[in-house]
């Protein structure tokens, strides 16, 4: 995009919600962020882009009606490596943000219900950072049982082992 090429020498860019269509605004901000430039978005009240901006790691979102009181604070926060989001905008968008999160937890609950007790225990230990060898020792299970259970978890959830690799556990090292 031509606009992004013009912004290469800037450390921070302000993007106003009326500059382009929502799709073009998201594309523009993603392009700017790829250039390692920080972005503060000036949003309207009830702005539907807020969840998307949050998900693409836009560093700042300031309510346009509160620019005078919040913009300097937002710039300082973003320039110091932090983020700034106008609380009023976040409150209005909270339900929009929570919707996908609630669906994700429902899906996670359904997934964990499909696990056997042994798979659930192995997955639980795995999420705490234990290596497969440590899980095997903790649960006092054989290499074969761990391998079979891990293969099913790996196939269903695209997991990769922590610590010793599966081939070294298979060989009994």
N, C-alpha and C positions, 0 to 999 in steps of 0.2 A: 504494500500500500504506500502511496506517495506521502500521505500524512505521516506515517510512521517513519519513513526515511528522513523527513524534515525534523523529527523529534529525537534523533539519535544522540545529540549532544546534551540533552536535558536529563537531569537526575529525577525530576518529579514533574508529572503532567496532571493537570486538572481536566476532567472530562465532564461536560454538562449534559444532563439527560436529554435536552432538546436538540442536540447536535445531529442526531441521525436516528434511524429506526432502531428498535430494540436489538434486532439481529445484527445490524451493522455496528451498533455501539459495543456489543459483546465482542464481535470480531476485532474491532479497533482496539479495545482494551487488552484482549489476548495478544494481539500483535505488539502492542506497546510493552506489555509485561515480558514478552519473549526477548525484547531488546534490553532487558535488565533495567528498565526504567520503572520507577514507582508511580502508581496511579492513585489519585483521589477522585472519586466520582461524586458529583454534586447531584443528589437525587431529589426528586419530587416526593411529596408525601404519598403513601400507598404505591410506590414504585415497584413494579413487578420484576424488575431486574435484580433486586437486592439478593435473593438467594443464589442466582447465577454468579453475580459478582463475588459473593462470599466464597462460592465453590471454586472459582478460578483464582482465588487468592488476591483479589484486589485489596491493596493495603489500606485504603481509606474510603469511607462512604459518609458524606456529610449532607444533612438535610439542607436544601437550598434556602429555606426560610430562616435557617439559623447560621448561615455562612459567617456573618460578622462576628458572632461570638465563638464559633467552633473551628473556623478554618485555620487560624494560626496554631491552635492546639493540635489539630490533625496533622498539619505539616511538620511540626516538631516531633510528634509521635512517629510518623512514617519515616522522616529523615534519620531518626535515631534507631531505625530497624524494627520498630513496632508497627502496630496497626491502630486505626481509629475508626469507630463506627458510631454514628449518632444514635444514642439510645432510643429516641423516639421512633426512628425508622426501624430499628431492630424489633422493638415492641410490636409494631404494626406487621412486621414480616415474620414474627416468631412462629405463627401457625403455618405459614407457607414453608418455613424451614423445617418445622417438626413433622410435617406430613410424610416426606420421604424417609425420615428417620424412623418414624413409627412403623412404616411398611418394612424397612430393613430389619427391625427387631422382630416383627411378625415372621418374616422369612427365616431369620436366624433361629427362632423358637421351633419352627417347623422342621428345620434342618437338624437341630440337636435332638428332637424327638425321634428322628429316624436312626440315630446312632444306638448301637448296642451299649450296655453299661461299660464294657471294656474299652470300646472306641471312645466313649465319652471321657473316661478316666485318662486315657492316653492323650486325647486332645486337650484336656484340662491341664495336664502336666506340660504338654508342649507349649501352650500359650503362656506358661510362667517362665519359659526359657530353658527348661531342662533338655539336655541332649537325649537322643534316642537310647544311648547306652545307660544314662542315668534313669530314664523312664523304665527301662527293662529291669534295672536293679531295684528301683523303688517299688515296682509292682510285683517283683519276684516272678517274672514270666520268662519263658524261653525265647531264644532268638527267633525261632520259627513263628511263634504266636505274634511277636512284635512285628515281624516282617509282613505277615499276612494282614494284620490289622492296619499297619502303616500303609501298605499298598492300597487298601480300600480307602483310607482317609486321603491319601495322596491323589488317587484317581478322582475322588469326588470333590476335593477342595483345593487341588493344585498346591499342596504343601511341599516344602523342601526341608530336609532334616537339619537340625542344629547340632553342632558338635561333630561326632563321628559320622561319616557318611554311611548310608545304608549298605553299600558293598562291603565295608570293613566289618559291620555288624553281622552281615550274612556269613562272612568267612570266620567269624568268631574271634576276631582280634580284640 
